[in-house]
Amino acid sequence: MYNLPNILTLSRIAVIPLIFVSIYWTSYAWAMFAGALFIAASITDYLDGYLARARNQTSAFGRLLDPIADKLLVATALVVILAKGEGSMYNWSLSVIPIFVILCREILVSGLREFLREVNVGLPVTKLAKWKTAFQMTALAMMLFRQLWIGWSYCGEVLLWVAAVLTFITGYQYYQRSLDYVRGTESKKSENRIRMLMNNVLQKIQSKRNAEKEAAVVKSAPKPVAQKVASDTKKTAKRTTKKSATKKKTAAGNKTGNKTGNKKSVAKNTISKA
């Protein structure tokens, strides 16, 4: 975690209190020192990313900390410039507008990134956003070196307006991407709801058709099942009666034959005795 790119990122955060102190220590030496620290920190913003890619030392810690360090550094410089008042800007009342735009945009983008991170959606940095950062850092460095030469402050204010325009454009782009994701999610939810409703309707229609088919089959049947069973039972009873009657006749015939045979045998015996 504590590799060179991450150490550079942490150093960018470490110099922020020293830059902020220039609000109270207004000497020329300290102002130059604060300006030099800001320039050095701005350079590390480029170096940490370059070294992380070159050395294959990219990490989750660096991805988390890098944008935070950038925003803290920029916000601190803007607060210092505002705190010094009209002495730090050519037209203080107008220069407050780009500072306000930049601060609002940073808060907006931070909120969007936090929201999209929860749903595992990235918000990559665009090329225009990188140009915005370059103009922004250059403008703030020039305005911090106002005591060295007043012309730096005027040039810095012009660049600050350019940075504010780019800041507004990139902020809108990030907002549009986030809005597209939200719309896509809501459209998927509505599609799922419509599918569920259609499935319910189709199931009801199918069940109604099945019930109608069953009713038609019952009506088209020639006899109820009970009647069919009764008729089959009557036929079976008749067959059983006929079989029993045949058996009785056969038994009666056998008895008659036995009596006749007995009479004949008695007569033969009588004749033989005589």
Disulfide bonds with the S-S distance in Angstrom:
none
